[in-house]
């Protein structure tokens, strides 16, 4: 919204302008990963209950209760079959998720773009 209004983005903002998408930029080249957060309750707490990362090819979610889910979006676009295997954890996605959970400003934009 700031970009559309011609205002400068503060360096501590985590997000990025949507205007490139409005101009026809391919979303895959705009950013390569997105943080997913779900707040189950709004009882004054400001931390998400569940967090995950979604890329063009996979979705990985860590639930507060300890459950993990992993989906191959090319084979399972509706996320119906959890393919998470604790013996073959998605280390790269889990690592990126940890960075996204604690980043701020430009560091978030770097983490979204991945390795």
Secondary structure, DSSP 4 states (H G I P E B T S, - for coil): -HHHHTPPPPTT-----SHHHHTT--HHHH-SEEEEEE-S--SS--S-SEEEEEESSEEEEEETTS-EEEEETTT-TT--S----GGG--HHHHHHHHHHHH--THHHHHHHH--
